[in-house]
Amino acid sequence: MKAEELLIYLSIKFEGRWEDIYSFIKKKENPPFEEELTSCKNSLKYKYVTLVSEDYPSVLKHSLTSPPFVLYYEGDLSLLNEEKYKHLTVVGSRNACLYSKNKVMSLIEELPEN
């Protein structure tokens, strides 16, 4: 079993909750069967990178106290490692209300192009 497959499985199982994933790893609990891990990995609809992957963005790995174990993304992941670009992170609820979503969109729209 690969560490990457386990992290993906735990990310799905615990819906990305960092503390729950960390607790599972820290307790050294027995992981599920390899077929279950592979099934989770194969069912993903998004691109992903795990904390143990070579291409995990160093800006996240080294600047956050609790970087995501699995980062699901769209687009060009390598842009996060480009120093010439400024980065913006929006963190919030997975079930944000309409007001919150609209507020974030209005803030993003006001940002300068560069």
KEMIZA-478132 format. One record per residue: residue number from 0; x negated, y negated, z of N, C-alpha, C in turn. Coordinates in pm, 1 decimal. Atoms other than C-alpha are relative to their C-alpha. Layout:
! residues N
SITE seq    neast   nnorth      nup   caeast  canorth     caup    ceast   cnorth      cup
SITE NUM        X        Y        Z        X        Y        Z        X        Y        Z
...
! end
This chain:
! residues 114
SITE seq    neast   nnorth      nup   caeast  canorth     caup    ceast   cnorth      cup
SITE   0    -84.1    117.6      0.0      0.0      0.0      0.0    -88.9   -124.3      0.0
SITE   1     76.2    123.2      9.9   -125.8   -343.0    -89.5     57.0   -105.1     94.2
SITE   2    -43.2    107.8    -90.1   -113.8   -640.3    146.3     98.1    -92.4    -71.1
SITE   3    -88.8     87.9     77.0     49.1   -844.9   -130.4    142.9     55.4     -4.5
SITE   4   -133.1    -61.4      4.3    338.9   -599.2   -163.6     69.3     -9.1    135.4
SITE   5    -57.5      9.4   -133.7    390.9   -598.1    212.5     47.9   -142.3     28.2
SITE   6    -39.8    139.1    -23.1    399.3   -979.3    227.0    126.3    -35.0    -78.8
SITE   7   -120.3     25.1     80.1    656.1   -990.7    -53.9    120.9     64.8     66.8
SITE   8   -109.0    -70.1    -68.0    870.5   -731.5    122.1     44.2    -76.4    124.8
SITE   9    -33.4     70.8   -123.9    851.4   -920.2    452.9     63.9   -135.6    -28.6
SITE  10    -58.1    128.3     38.8    926.9  -1250.0    280.7    147.3     15.7    -36.0
SITE  11   -139.7    -27.2     37.2   1244.8  -1100.4    137.5     79.8     43.8    122.5
SITE  12    -69.7    -53.3   -117.9   1338.4   -911.0    453.4     33.8   -109.9    100.5
SITE  13    -19.0    103.8   -101.1   1296.8  -1213.5    681.0     37.0   -134.9    -61.4
SITE  14    -44.5    121.0     71.2   1414.5  -1468.8    421.7    -99.4   -114.9     17.6
SITE  15    105.1    100.8     -4.4   1081.3  -1651.3    438.3    -30.4    -57.5    136.7
SITE  16     23.2     54.9   -134.1   1093.2  -1715.3    813.6   -141.9     36.8     47.6
SITE  17    141.4    -18.9    -28.1    724.7  -1759.8    895.1    -22.3     74.3    131.9
SITE  18     20.6    -59.3   -133.2    751.8  -1668.0   1263.5     33.3    148.9      1.3
SITE  19    -39.4   -141.0      3.4    931.5  -1338.5   1191.8   -100.8     83.8    -78.1
SITE  20    100.0    -71.5     80.1    681.8  -1237.8    924.0   -127.6     16.4     81.7
SITE  21    121.7     -3.9    -81.2    390.2  -1326.0   1149.8     13.7     99.5    115.1
SITE  22    -24.8    -91.3   -111.2    542.8  -1134.5   1441.2     -9.0    145.7    -45.3
SITE  23      5.3   -136.5     53.7    586.1   -822.0   1226.6   -144.9     41.7    -23.0
SITE  24    140.5    -30.4     29.9    223.4   -839.7   1114.6    -79.9     14.2    129.7
SITE  25     74.4     -0.1   -126.2     91.7   -916.6   1463.8     25.6    127.6     80.6
SITE  26    -35.0   -121.2    -75.3    276.4   -619.7   1617.4    -52.4    126.2    -66.2
SITE  27     51.1   -114.0     76.9    123.5   -394.8   1349.6    105.7    109.2    -12.0
SITE  28   -109.1    -95.2     18.3    461.6   -234.7   1294.6    -22.4     80.8   -126.8
SITE  29     12.5    -83.2    119.0    486.7     46.2   1045.1     78.9    -61.5   -114.7
SITE  30    -72.0     54.9    115.2    572.4    -89.9    702.6     92.4    104.7    -60.6
SITE  31    -89.7    -94.8     65.3    847.0     66.1    492.3    -76.8     87.1    -99.2
SITE  32     60.9    -88.2     99.0    779.5    335.8    238.2    -43.3    -80.1   -121.8
SITE  33     57.1     70.3    115.2    579.0    236.0    -66.8    102.9    -23.0   -110.2
SITE  34   -102.3     18.9    104.1    879.5    287.9   -298.2     83.1   -125.3     28.8
SITE  35    -79.0    116.1    -38.4   1072.2     22.9   -103.3    -77.6   -129.2    -26.1
SITE  36     83.8    116.9     26.3    782.1   -221.0   -128.4     -5.4    -30.5   -149.5
SITE  37      8.1     17.2    144.8    747.0   -166.1   -502.4    133.0    -46.3    -55.9
SITE  38   -133.6     40.0     45.2   1122.9   -199.6   -550.8     24.0   -148.5     25.2
SITE  39    -14.3    143.0    -32.4   1120.5   -539.0   -375.5    -80.1    -83.8    -98.0
SITE  40     87.6     75.7     89.0    829.9   -658.9   -586.8     58.0     -4.3   -141.6
SITE  41    -52.9     -8.1    136.2    993.9   -543.9   -911.2    132.6    -73.2    -16.7
SITE  42   -130.8     65.3      9.3   1327.4   -709.8   -827.6     -9.6   -152.8     -1.5
SITE  43     16.2    145.2     -7.4   1182.1  -1060.5   -806.3     27.1    -66.4   -134.5
SITE  44    -33.6     74.3    121.1   1310.7  -1315.2  -1055.8    -94.3   -118.4    -20.8
SITE  45     87.6    116.6      6.0   1048.7  -1582.3   -983.4   -145.4     43.6      1.7
SITE  46    143.3    -23.9    -13.5    674.4  -1604.9  -1013.5    -34.1    -21.8    146.7
SITE  47     39.1     10.6   -140.3    497.5  -1575.0   -682.2   -150.7     12.9     12.8
SITE  48    138.1    -19.0    -38.0    160.1  -1589.6   -518.9      0.3     18.9    151.3
SITE  49      2.8    -25.3   -143.9     75.7  -1454.5   -174.7   -125.6    -61.1     62.0
SITE  50    110.5     58.9    -75.7   -156.8  -1587.6     91.9   -130.9     74.9    -23.6
SITE  51    120.9    -79.3     22.3   -402.1  -1307.3      8.5    -41.8      2.0   -147.5
SITE  52     32.8      5.0    142.4   -401.9  -1377.4   -367.4   -112.3   -100.2    -25.9
SITE  53    110.2     90.1     36.1   -706.3  -1538.2   -529.1     49.9   -136.0    -47.7
SITE  54    -49.5    124.7     58.1   -491.8  -1801.3   -700.0     96.4    -76.4     90.6
SITE  55    -81.7     75.1    -95.1   -307.0  -1915.3   -385.3    -58.9   -140.7     11.2
SITE  56     52.6    137.2     -0.9   -336.9  -2297.3   -383.8    -76.9    -33.4    128.0
SITE  57     83.9     31.0   -116.6   -622.2  -2401.7   -156.7     53.7   -120.0     77.1
SITE  58    -57.4    116.6    -68.1   -442.8  -2729.3    -80.2    103.1     43.8    104.1
SITE  59    -96.0    -52.1    -98.0   -175.1  -2524.2     97.5    -69.6     86.5    105.0
SITE  60     67.0    -94.3    -90.3   -400.8  -2260.2    247.0    -81.0    -71.3    107.6
SITE  61     92.3     64.3    -93.2   -637.0  -2507.6    412.2     54.8   -124.8     67.2
SITE  62    -50.2    123.5    -60.2   -416.9  -2804.8    496.5    122.3     20.6     88.6
SITE  63   -117.6    -27.3    -82.5   -119.9  -2638.8    665.5    -36.7     92.0    115.3
SITE  64     25.8    -89.7   -112.6   -119.7  -2477.5   1007.7     68.7    134.9    -19.1
SITE  65    -72.7   -123.9     26.9    131.5  -2217.8    887.9     36.4      5.9   -149.1
SITE  66    -31.5     -3.5    142.8    100.9  -2182.9    510.5     95.3    115.4    -31.5
SITE  67    -94.1   -107.7     35.0    375.5  -1977.1    345.1    -75.1    128.4    -35.4
SITE  68     61.1   -128.2     34.4    288.1  -1609.1    325.0     19.2     29.6   -148.3
SITE  69    -29.2    -17.2    142.3    452.7  -1599.7    -17.5     53.9   -132.3    -51.5
SITE  70    -44.5    123.0     63.3    495.3  -1899.5   -242.2     66.3     37.7   -131.6
SITE  71    -73.4    -23.6    123.2    765.1  -1862.7   -506.8     -0.4   -130.9    -77.1
SITE  72     15.4    124.5     74.1    727.0  -2111.0   -787.3     46.2     14.7   -145.0
SITE  73    -21.7     11.3    143.2    808.2  -2223.8  -1137.1   -104.1    -97.8    -50.8
SITE  74     94.4     94.7     57.2    570.7  -2404.4  -1368.3   -143.7     45.5     12.3
SITE  75    143.5    -25.3      2.8    193.0  -2430.0  -1363.2    -58.2    -10.9    140.8
SITE  76     51.6     -5.3   -137.1     57.9  -2324.2  -1024.9   -137.8    -65.5     11.6
SITE  77    136.0     55.4     -6.1   -294.5  -2439.7  -1112.2     -0.4   -150.4     24.3
SITE  78     -6.4    144.6    -23.1   -178.1  -2802.7  -1092.9    -15.9    -34.9    147.7
SITE  79     13.6     26.5   -143.9   -172.5  -2771.4   -713.4   -145.9     -7.2     43.7
SITE  80    142.0      5.0    -34.6   -549.9  -2727.8   -715.1    -73.4   -114.7    -68.8
SITE  81     60.2    114.1     68.6   -613.2  -3033.2   -932.6     -6.9   -118.9     95.6
SITE  82     16.1    112.1    -92.8   -755.1  -3311.8   -716.0     51.3   -131.3    -57.1
SITE  83    -43.9    125.9     60.1   -650.3  -3578.2   -965.4    149.7    -23.7     17.3
SITE  84   -144.5     15.0    -18.7   -282.1  -3513.4   -889.6     32.8    -21.5    146.7
SITE  85    -52.3     16.1   -135.4    -96.5  -3633.1   -583.8    108.0    104.4     18.7
SITE  86    -95.8   -106.5    -28.2    125.4  -3378.9   -414.7    110.0    -48.9     92.6
SITE  87   -114.6     30.9    -84.0    466.5  -3408.0   -259.0     65.6    131.9     37.9
SITE  88    -67.0   -120.0    -47.9    625.4  -3140.3    -47.3    130.3    -40.6     66.1
SITE  89   -129.7     22.2    -62.1    990.4  -3134.1     45.5     35.5    127.6     74.9
SITE  90    -32.4   -115.0    -83.0   1074.9  -2903.8    334.0    136.0    -24.7     61.5
SITE  91   -132.4     17.4    -58.0   1427.6  -2845.5    449.0     73.6    131.5     10.2
SITE  92    -85.4   -117.2    -18.2   1711.0  -2607.6    504.8     25.6     69.4   -132.4
SITE  93    -37.5    -76.3    120.0   1784.9  -2331.4    258.8    146.3    -26.5    -34.8
SITE  94   -142.8     25.5     20.1   2150.6  -2422.7    302.8     30.9   -146.9     26.5
SITE  95    -17.2    143.5    -22.3   2127.2  -2799.1    282.5    138.5    -45.3    -45.1
SITE  96   -130.3     55.0     37.2   2449.2  -2997.3    271.4    -16.8    -90.8   -122.1
SITE  97      2.3     81.1    120.8   2538.5  -3203.6    -35.3    -64.6   -136.2     25.6
SITE  98     60.2    129.3    -33.6   2442.7  -3529.8    138.4   -152.4      9.8     -1.2
SITE  99    145.6    -16.9     -6.5   2090.4  -3399.8    207.3    -60.3     20.5   -137.6
SITE 100     49.8    -24.0    135.3   2044.5  -3273.8   -146.0     -0.8   -128.5    -81.1
SITE 101     -7.7    126.1     73.5   2158.7  -3606.2   -291.4   -104.4    -99.5     49.4
SITE 102     98.1     92.0    -57.0   1933.3  -3801.9    -54.5   -140.8     33.6    -49.8
SITE 103    131.7    -41.5     48.2   1625.9  -3600.5   -152.5    -15.0    -34.8   -148.2
SITE 104      6.7     31.5    143.1   1706.8  -3639.4   -522.8    -17.5   -150.0    -22.4
SITE 105     14.0    144.3     18.8   1743.1  -4015.0   -485.6   -140.8    -47.2     38.6
SITE 106    137.0     34.7    -37.7   1406.7  -4036.2   -306.8    -99.3     39.9   -109.0
SITE 107     89.6    -48.3    104.7   1236.7  -3829.0   -574.9      9.9    -85.8   -123.8
SITE 108    -19.4     82.8    119.1   1385.3  -4039.0   -854.2    -69.3   -135.0     11.3
SITE 109     63.5    129.5    -22.0   1231.3  -4352.5   -699.2   -153.0      7.7     -5.6
SITE 110    146.0    -13.5      2.7    877.4  -4210.8   -710.1    -54.5    -44.6   -134.6
SITE 111     61.1     38.1    127.2    644.5  -4353.1   -972.4    -39.3    124.8    -80.7
SITE 112     30.2   -112.3     88.3    567.9  -4129.2  -1270.4   -134.2     65.7     31.6
SITE 113    132.2    -58.4    -22.0    201.5  -4081.7  -1182.1    -21.9     38.3    144.9
! end
